[in-house]
Amino acid sequence: MTKEQQNTNIEGFTKDDKDKIRYSLIEPIILKAHAEVLTYGANKYEVGNWKKVDNISRYMDAAYRHIEAYRQGQNKDEESGLSHLAHAITNLGFMLYLQENKISKGDIS
């Protein structure tokens, strides 16, 4: 095992984690913003309601609406008071989850 494949601290502890996912790279503010949008949705609808979508394109449309609102200078969504970018990230996350779990419905074209 090469030095690049190991993390060694002063006490000599070695762990091979070179090719493992580094969740610590996710900035806490991004995770918090995502959680805030999920919490808002869970309170407005119910926990996991987003998985019941009838057509995945609804999340594509919603992501674009939030991105366009941000591009037009609006930082916060009027209804929720949360970041438009956080809403966009959340909608894209929904799409990723549905795609990866092969439960997406409809067409995104």
C-alpha positions in Angstrom: 0.0 0.0 0.0 1.5 3.4 -1.0 1.5 6.5 1.1 -1.1 8.1 -1.2 -3.5 5.3 -0.4 -3.2 5.8 3.4 -4.0 8.5 5.9 -1.5 8.2 8.8 -1.6 10.3 11.9 1.0 11.0 14.5 0.2 7.8 16.4 0.8 5.7 13.3 -2.9 4.8 12.7 -3.4 3.9 9.1 -6.7 3.6 7.2 -7.0 3.0 3.5 -9.7 5.5 2.3 -8.1 7.0 -0.7 -10.9 6.1 -3.1 -13.8 6.4 -0.7 -16.5 9.1 -1.0 -15.6 12.1 1.1 -18.9 13.4 2.6 -16.9 16.0 4.5 -16.5 17.9 1.3 -20.2 18.9 1.4 -20.4 22.4 2.8 -22.7 22.5 5.9 -24.6 25.5 4.5 -25.5 23.5 1.4 -26.8 20.5 3.5 -28.7 22.9 5.8 -30.3 24.7 2.8 -31.4 21.4 1.4 -32.8 20.2 4.7 -34.7 23.5 5.1 -36.5 23.0 1.8 -37.2 19.4 2.7 -38.6 20.4 6.1 -40.7 23.1 4.5 -42.2 20.5 2.0 -42.8 18.0 4.8 -44.7 20.5 6.8 -46.7 21.8 3.9 -47.5 18.4 2.5 -46.2 15.3 4.3 -42.8 13.5 4.7 -41.9 11.8 1.4 -44.7 13.3 -0.5 -42.3 14.2 -3.3 -41.8 10.5 -4.1 -45.4 10.3 -5.2 -44.9 12.6 -8.3 -46.9 11.7 -11.3 -44.3 12.9 -13.8 -40.6 13.6 -13.1 -40.8 16.6 -15.5 -42.6 18.5 -12.7 -39.3 18.6 -10.8 -37.4 19.7 -13.9 -39.9 22.5 -14.4 -39.7 23.5 -10.8 -35.9 23.5 -10.8 -35.8 25.8 -13.9 -38.4 28.2 -12.3 -36.2 28.6 -9.2 -33.0 29.0 -11.3 -34.7 31.6 -13.5 -36.1 33.5 -10.5 -32.5 33.6 -9.1 -31.1 34.7 -12.5 -33.7 37.6 -12.4 -32.3 38.8 -9.1 -34.6 37.1 -6.6 -32.7 35.3 -3.9 -35.6 34.0 -1.9 -38.8 32.2 -2.9 -41.7 34.4 -1.9 -43.9 31.6 -0.5 -41.3 29.7 1.6 -38.8 32.5 2.2 -36.0 30.0 1.4 -33.3 30.3 -1.2 -34.3 29.7 -4.8 -31.0 27.9 -5.3 -31.8 25.6 -2.4 -35.2 24.8 -4.0 -33.4 24.1 -7.3 -30.9 21.8 -5.7 -33.7 20.0 -3.9 -35.7 19.5 -7.1 -32.6 18.2 -8.9 -32.0 15.8 -5.9 -35.6 14.5 -6.3 -34.9 13.8 -9.9 -31.6 12.0 -9.2 -33.3 9.9 -6.5 -36.1 8.9 -8.8 -33.8 8.1 -11.7 -31.3 6.1 -9.6 -34.1 4.1 -8.0 -35.8 3.6 -11.3 -39.1 4.9 -10.0 -39.3 8.0 -12.3 -42.5 8.5 -14.1 -43.0 10.3 -17.3 -40.7 12.0 -19.7 -38.4 14.9 -19.1 -38.2 16.0 -22.7 
